[in-house]
Amino acid sequence: MYGGCHGAAFGINWAKSLFNQVGHPARHMHKETTMITLTETATTKVAQLIEAEGAGELALRVAVKSGGCSGFSYDMYFDSDIAPDDEVLTFGAVRVVVDPASAPMLVGASLDYKDSLTEAGFSISNPNASRSCGCGKSFS
């Protein structure tokens, strides 16, 4: 279902700022800025998919993982295992869960869902992105 990371990339200097001097992800986040939002269309589609799973306790986990041809990629899946340090956001009946390492890279991002003749699937628009790989699924 996930259609790629459409335009999602991070400049190397911005990515370096996410790590402290010993190489651990920065744990601070500006609480006044939402890390990720869901459009109404995405919220509706995620709610439908959770309902189809028949497990109302599921949340949508959005994460940034190492990998892909450019160094990072988005990962989205349903999860019922929520850690105490996970950030949990609610959009209507949908809970979105983000781990502490991914949270800083998702500040200001927006998840959308499109279903048209030319586009179908989820896409993440991220204001922190500077470039993406030609495959459209990874970023640096």
N, C-alpha and C positions, 0 to 999 in steps of 0.2 A: 504493500500500500504506500510506503514511503517513497516519494518521488525524487529524493536527492536533496542536496543542501543549497541549491540555487543561490549563487553569489556569496557563499559563506566562506570567508577566509580571514585570517588574522595576521596583521603585520608582525614581523619577528620581534620588534621592540616591544610591542604591546603584549605579546605572549610571554616574553622574558619578564615583564613586570608582574606576572602572575605568580612568580616564584620568589621566595625569600632567599636569603644568603645561603642557606643549607639545602636548597633545592626542593623544599616542600611547597605545595600550593599555598598561596596566600589565603588566609582564613577570613579576612575582613571583607565585608561587602556593604555598600551603601544601602541602608534599609529604605531610604526614600526613593530608590530606583528599583523598579520591578525587574527581576532577572529575565523573565520571559513571559509573554502574554499569548493567549490563544484568541484568534479571531472568532467571531460567532459561528462561521462556517466550520472551522476546525473543531470548536467545542461540540457542535452538533454531531459531526462525523465521529469524533472520539467517543461520545456518549453512545452512539449507535453501535460502535464496535465493541464497547464494554458490555452493552446489553446483549449483543449476539454471543459473547463469551459466557454469559450466564453467571458472572461472578462480580457482583456489585462492589466488592471490597478492592477491586483492582484500581490502580492509579496508572497514569501514563508517565513513565520515566523518560526524561530527556537528558542525555549525557553527551559529553565530548570525550572521544576516545582517541588514543594514539593509533595511527594507521592510515591507510589510504595512500595514494601516490603523492600527496602533498604534506603528510605528517599528522593531520587530525581529520576526524570525520564525526558526524553526528550519529547517535545511536538512540533509537526510540523503541520502546516495548512496554507491554503491560507488566506491572509488578505489584505484588502484594506484600513484599518484604521491604518495609520502610525503616531505615536506620534512624537513631535518635538525632544524628547531625544532618540529616537530609532536610532540604528546604521543601516545604509543601505549600503549594498555591492551589486555590480553588477557583474554577470558572464554571458557574452553574453547578451541575451535578458532577463535574469532572475534576478530579484531583491530579495535579501535575507535581511530580517529585524530581528534584534535582540534587545530585550529590555535591558536597562542598567543593570538590576540585573543579567541577564543571560550572558551578554557579557564576564565578566571575566572568567566564567567557560567554555567558548567556545573558548578561545584563543588557536590557533594552531590546532583546531579540523578540521576534514575533513568529508564531507558528500559524500557518494558513493551510487551508485545504481547497483544492480546485478540482472540478470535474467537468471538463469541457471537451470539445473535439480535439483541441490542440494540447491540453494539459490535463493530467489526472494525478492526484496524489498530494501528499503533504510537502510543504516547503518551509524552510526557515529563512527569514530575512533577519540579518544581524548587522546592526550599525557598526560593530567592531570589526567587521570583515573588510579586508583590503583586496583580496584576490582569491580565486578558486582554481582548482585543477580543471583541465579540459574535460575530464570525465563527469564533472558536475557533482561529485559525491565526496570529494575530500578538499581540504584547505590547509593552509599553513599560517 
